[in-house]
Amino acid sequence: MKILSVNAGSSSLKFNCIELPEGKELISGYFEKIGLSDSFYSIKMNGEKVKKEVLLNNHSDAIKYLIDELFNNNIIKSLDEIDGVGHRIVHGGDKYNKSIIIDDDVIKTVEELSPLAPLHNPANITGIKAFRDAMPNTPMVGVFDTAFHQTMQEKEYLYPVPREWYTKYGVRKYGFHGTSHRYITLKVQELLGKKDVNVISCHIGSGGSICCIKDGKSIDTTMGFSPNSGIMMGTRCGDIDYSIIPYIMKNAQMSIEEVDNALNKKSGLLAISEDYSDHRDIENAMAEGNTKCILANDMYIDRIVSYIAKYYVELDGKVDALVFTAGLGENAREFRENIIRKLGSLGIYVDKEKNANIASYLETKEGIISSAESKVPVYVIPTNEELMIALDTLELISK
């Protein structure tokens, strides 16, 4: 069966067309910098990768190019050949604790949850609607980033706020990037040959989250009520003092909507560097001595390190693996090295040569980057949210 996995992010869209149950990838693609003037996408097929620079004003443009590539590369002759489409959906609130067949009610619910994930849920819905219009007879499946974190206990997912906020309005930590953290958990289980693994999973991309996994289950994670919490990110502030919000509203005469937009789309790396939200641009500017970009990078590293240390303690030092994944975690070798160097007091050490030889644009994409003396093995494992989405889709449409 041919399953199409769609993973729409705030400024990106990944897709894979996978033949299941064989697990054969027929074609994959990655649309990047959507909404920016230097947008582009890459298509990978038969081991060859082709980059195409195109103007991607929004996710609808990306989807049009995606469908064209399926036809132009002879993956399909008709859209009916796609047996199912699995969509990554960031926020399922307390409505969904597992993947589900998408119908009108699901779309309505996900739209209602958009204020909880303003950068992602609208993008997810855009993809779902476009594919439903193009393939009205093809089943669609929603795979929720929040599902993996439903194993968190009350002491982790409750906030110390009036209880009514939780019971009446659902204010609690939900956690995100669950599909990626679930994949990393399965990979570590496979690598170590056991189920009850303790893992600190660092999903670092344009958005980022760190997950504390005990005995194969999520027990804590950095993202909370919305994806704009935890570490700072490309355009998101992460954890801040809540009192900043009413203060700025009053003194800058900003509405709550304007403040929310600023904290989601004008903060993080972009705010500190004043120019760049993409870490690749930050790195290039750092090489030229840009002090604001150096500061942004240092702040980013420190916030990641603080959560790794916190979760190390939560796991009582019994950590089977520290894993770096997603775009930045997989590719930014110097960035990874600088993080690990700050973990020396925990007995975690980097092997410079091993780390330098791992990145997704090199032949070696996965492996250990820690030294022999390190108490915790540190891995780089490319995430595969698309495969997880495809497997869930196959399971549901087979029923």
C-alpha positions in Angstrom: 0.0 0.0 0.0 1.2 3.5 -0.8 0.9 5.8 2.2 1.6 9.5 2.0 2.9 11.1 5.3 2.6 14.8 5.6 4.4 16.7 8.3 3.6 20.4 8.2 5.6 22.7 10.6 5.4 26.4 11.2 7.7 27.2 8.3 8.3 23.8 6.7 6.6 20.8 5.3 8.0 17.3 5.0 6.5 14.4 3.1 7.3 10.8 2.3 5.5 8.4 0.1 6.1 5.0 1.6 5.3 1.5 0.4 4.0 -0.5 3.4 4.3 -2.9 5.0 7.7 -3.2 3.2 8.7 0.2 4.5 10.2 1.2 1.1 10.5 5.0 0.6 9.4 5.9 -2.9 10.0 9.6 -2.7 10.5 12.2 0.0 10.7 15.9 0.1 11.2 18.9 2.4 9.9 22.3 1.8 11.7 24.9 3.8 11.5 28.6 4.8 7.8 28.8 3.8 6.7 32.4 3.9 10.3 33.7 3.5 11.8 35.2 0.3 14.5 32.5 0.1 12.1 29.5 0.3 13.0 26.3 -1.5 12.4 22.5 -1.4 14.3 19.4 -1.9 13.2 16.1 -3.5 14.9 12.9 -2.7 14.4 9.8 -4.8 16.6 6.7 -5.4 19.3 8.2 -3.3 19.5 11.3 -5.3 18.6 14.7 -4.0 17.5 17.7 -6.0 17.0 21.2 -4.7 14.6 23.6 -6.3 14.3 27.3 -5.4 10.7 28.4 -5.6 8.5 31.0 -4.0 6.4 29.4 -1.3 4.0 32.0 0.0 2.2 29.5 2.2 1.6 25.8 2.8 -0.9 25.6 0.0 1.8 26.5 -2.5 4.0 23.7 -1.0 1.2 21.1 -1.4 0.7 22.0 -5.1 4.4 21.4 -5.8 4.2 18.2 -3.7 1.4 16.7 -5.8 3.2 17.8 -9.0 6.3 15.9 -7.9 4.4 12.7 -7.4 3.2 12.8 -10.9 6.4 14.1 -12.5 8.5 11.4 -10.9 6.0 8.6 -12.0 5.3 7.7 -8.4 1.6 7.7 -9.3 -0.5 8.0 -12.4 -3.6 8.8 -10.5 -4.2 10.2 -7.0 -6.3 7.1 -6.4 -3.1 5.1 -6.1 -2.5 6.7 -2.7 -4.2 4.4 -0.2 -4.1 6.8 2.7 -2.7 10.1 3.9 -1.4 10.6 7.4 -1.2 14.1 8.8 0.9 15.2 11.7 -1.3 17.4 13.9 0.4 19.3 16.7 -2.3 19.8 19.2 -5.1 17.4 20.2 -5.8 18.9 23.5 -7.5 16.4 25.8 -9.6 15.2 22.9 -7.2 12.7 21.4 -4.8 10.4 23.0 -4.1 8.3 19.9 -4.3 8.6 16.1 -7.7 8.8 14.4 -9.4 8.8 11.1 -10.1 12.4 10.0 -13.7 13.5 9.4 -15.4 16.8 9.5 -15.8 16.7 13.3 -12.0 16.1 13.7 -11.2 19.0 11.5 -13.6 21.2 13.4 -12.1 20.2 16.7 -8.5 20.7 15.5 -9.5 24.2 14.2 -11.0 25.0 17.6 -7.6 24.0 19.2 -5.6 26.3 16.9 -5.2 29.0 19.6 -3.2 26.4 21.5 -0.8 25.9 18.5 -1.1 29.1 16.4 1.9 28.3 14.3 1.1 24.7 13.5 -2.6 23.7 13.7 -3.6 26.1 10.9 -0.8 24.7 8.8 -2.0 21.2 9.5 -5.5 22.0 8.6 -4.4 23.7 5.4 -2.7 20.4 4.4 -5.7 18.3 5.4 -8.2 20.3 3.4 -6.0 20.5 0.3 -5.5 16.7 0.3 -9.2 16.0 1.0 -10.1 18.3 -2.0 -7.7 16.5 -4.2 -8.4 13.0 -3.0 -12.0 12.9 -1.6 -12.1 9.1 -1.5 -8.8 8.6 0.2 -8.9 8.0 4.0 -7.0 10.7 6.0 -5.5 10.0 9.4 -4.5 12.5 12.1 -1.5 11.7 14.2 -1.2 13.9 17.2 2.0 15.2 18.7 0.4 15.4 22.1 -0.5 11.7 22.3 2.9 10.3 23.4 2.9 12.5 26.5 -0.4 11.3 27.9 1.7 9.0 30.2 2.8 12.0 32.2 1.6 12.0 35.8 -0.4 14.8 37.5 2.7 16.2 39.3 4.2 16.9 35.9 1.3 18.0 33.7 -0.6 20.1 36.3 0.3 23.8 36.8 0.2 25.4 40.2 -2.8 27.5 39.2 -6.4 27.5 40.4 -7.7 24.0 40.0 -10.7 25.3 38.1 -8.5 26.4 35.2 -7.7 22.7 34.6 -11.1 21.2 35.3 -13.1 23.7 33.3 -10.7 25.0 30.7 -8.1 22.3 30.3 -5.1 24.3 31.4 -2.3 21.7 31.8 0.9 20.6 30.2 0.3 18.7 27.0 3.7 18.3 25.4 4.5 18.2 21.7 6.8 16.6 19.2 5.5 13.4 20.6 5.7 11.6 17.2 9.4 12.3 17.0 10.1 11.4 20.6 8.2 8.2 20.2 10.3 7.3 17.2 13.5 8.0 19.1 12.3 5.8 21.9 11.6 3.0 19.6 15.1 3.4 17.9 16.9 3.4 21.3 14.9 0.3 22.3 16.0 -1.4 19.1 19.7 -0.3 19.5 19.9 -1.4 23.1 17.7 -4.5 22.8 15.4 -3.7 25.7 12.0 -2.0 26.2 12.5 -0.2 29.5 14.9 2.5 28.3 15.6 5.8 30.0 16.2 8.5 27.4 16.7 12.3 27.2 15.5 13.1 23.7 16.4 16.5 22.2 14.3 17.4 19.2 16.0 20.6 18.1 14.8 22.3 14.9 13.0 25.6 14.1 10.9 24.5 17.0 12.4 22.5 19.8 11.6 20.3 22.8 13.3 18.0 25.1 11.6 14.9 26.5 12.4 12.9 29.6 11.6 9.2 28.9 11.6 6.6 31.7 11.0 2.9 31.0 10.0 3.8 27.5 7.3 6.3 28.5 7.2 10.1 28.5 7.3 11.4 32.1 8.1 15.0 31.4 8.8 17.4 28.5 9.7 21.0 27.9 6.7 22.1 25.8 3.6 22.6 27.9 0.1 24.1 27.4 1.2 25.2 24.0 4.4 24.7 21.9 5.6 28.1 23.0 7.2 27.0 26.3 10.4 25.4 27.4 13.6 26.3 25.5 13.8 29.3 23.2 13.3 28.5 19.5 13.5 30.1 16.1 10.8 32.6 16.6 9.3 31.5 20.0 10.3 32.9 23.4 10.0 29.7 25.4 9.8 30.1 29.2 9.4 33.7 30.4 8.1 35.5 33.4 4.3 35.8 32.9 4.3 39.3 34.4 6.0 40.5 31.2 2.7 40.1 29.3 0.5 42.6 31.2 3.4 44.9 31.7 4.0 45.2 27.9 0.3 45.4 27.2 0.0 48.4 29.4 3.2 50.2 28.6 3.5 49.5 24.9 -0.3 49.7 24.4 -0.4 46.3 22.8 -3.4 44.0 22.6 -3.2 40.4 23.9 -3.3 39.3 20.2 -0.3 41.5 19.4 1.7 40.2 22.4 0.8 36.6 21.5 1.9 37.1 17.9 5.2 38.7 19.1 6.0 35.9 21.5 5.3 33.2 18.8 6.6 34.9 15.7 9.0 37.6 16.7 10.9 36.2 19.6 13.5 33.5 20.2 16.6 33.5 18.0 15.0 36.1 15.8 14.5 38.6 18.7 18.0 38.2 20.1 19.9 38.3 16.8 17.4 40.9 15.4 17.8 39.4 11.9 17.7 35.6 11.8 15.3 32.8 13.0 17.1 30.0 11.1 20.1 28.7 13.0 22.0 28.2 9.7 21.9 31.9 9.2 22.9 32.4 12.8 26.0 30.2 12.3 27.0 32.1 9.1 26.7 35.5 10.9 28.7 34.1 13.9 31.5 33.2 11.6 31.6 36.9 10.6 31.8 38.0 14.2 28.2 39.1 14.6 27.9 39.6 18.4 24.1 39.5 18.5 24.1 36.1 16.8 26.8 34.8 19.1 24.6 35.9 22.1 21.5 34.2 20.6 23.5 31.0 20.1 24.9 31.1 23.7 21.4 31.7 25.2 20.0 28.8 23.1 22.7 26.4 24.2 22.3 27.4 27.9 18.6 26.7 27.9 19.0 23.3 26.3 21.7 22.4 28.8 19.6 23.4 31.8 16.8 21.0 30.8 19.1 18.1 30.0 20.6 18.5 33.5 17.1 18.7 35.0 16.0 15.5 33.3 19.3 13.8 34.2 18.3 14.4 37.8 14.7 13.2 37.2 16.1 10.0 36.0 18.4 9.7 39.0 21.4 9.7 36.7 20.2 6.4 35.2 20.2 7.5 31.5 20.6 4.9 28.8 21.0 7.5 26.0 21.1 11.3 25.4 19.8 11.7 21.8 20.0 14.7 19.4 17.5 14.7 16.6 15.6 17.0 14.1 17.2 19.5 11.7 19.5 21.3 14.0 20.2 18.4 16.3 21.1 16.2 13.4 23.2 18.7 11.4 24.8 21.3 13.6 28.0 19.5 14.7 29.6 22.5 16.5 26.3 23.3 18.2 26.0 19.7 19.6 29.6 19.8 20.7 29.1 23.0 22.6 26.1 21.6 24.4 27.9 18.4 25.5 30.9 20.4 26.7 28.7 22.1 29.3 27.6 18.6 30.6 31.0 17.6 31.8 30.0 17.9 35.5 27.5 15.1 34.8 30.2 12.9 33.4 29.0 13.4 29.8 31.8 14.0 27.2 31.9 14.5 23.5 34.3 12.8 21.0 35.2 15.6 18.6 36.1 13.2 15.8 33.0 11.1 16.1 30.8 14.2 16.3 32.4 15.8 13.2 31.7 12.7 11.1 27.9 12.7 11.7 25.5 14.9 9.9 22.6 14.1 7.5 24.4 15.7 4.6 27.4 13.3 5.1 27.4 9.6 4.4 27.2 8.8 8.2 23.8 10.0 9.6 23.5 8.1 12.8 25.8 7.0 15.6 27.4 7.7 19.0 29.3 11.0 19.4 30.3 10.6 23.1 33.7 9.6 24.2 34.6 6.3 25.8 34.8 8.0 29.2 31.3 9.4 29.0 28.9 8.0 31.6 26.0 8.4 29.2 26.2 7.5 25.5 25.2 10.4 23.3 23.6 9.6 20.0 22.6 11.4 16.9 19.6 9.7 15.4 17.7 11.2 12.5 14.1 11.4 13.4 11.4 9.8 11.1 8.1 11.2 12.1 6.8 10.4 8.6 7.4 6.7 9.1 5.5 6.8 12.4 2.7 8.7 10.7 2.6 6.1 7.9 2.5 3.1 10.3 -0.4 4.6 12.3 -2.2 5.4 9.0 -1.8 1.9 7.8 -3.0 0.4 11.0 -6.2 2.5 11.0 -7.1 2.2 7.4 -6.5 -1.6 7.6 -9.3 -1.8 10.2 
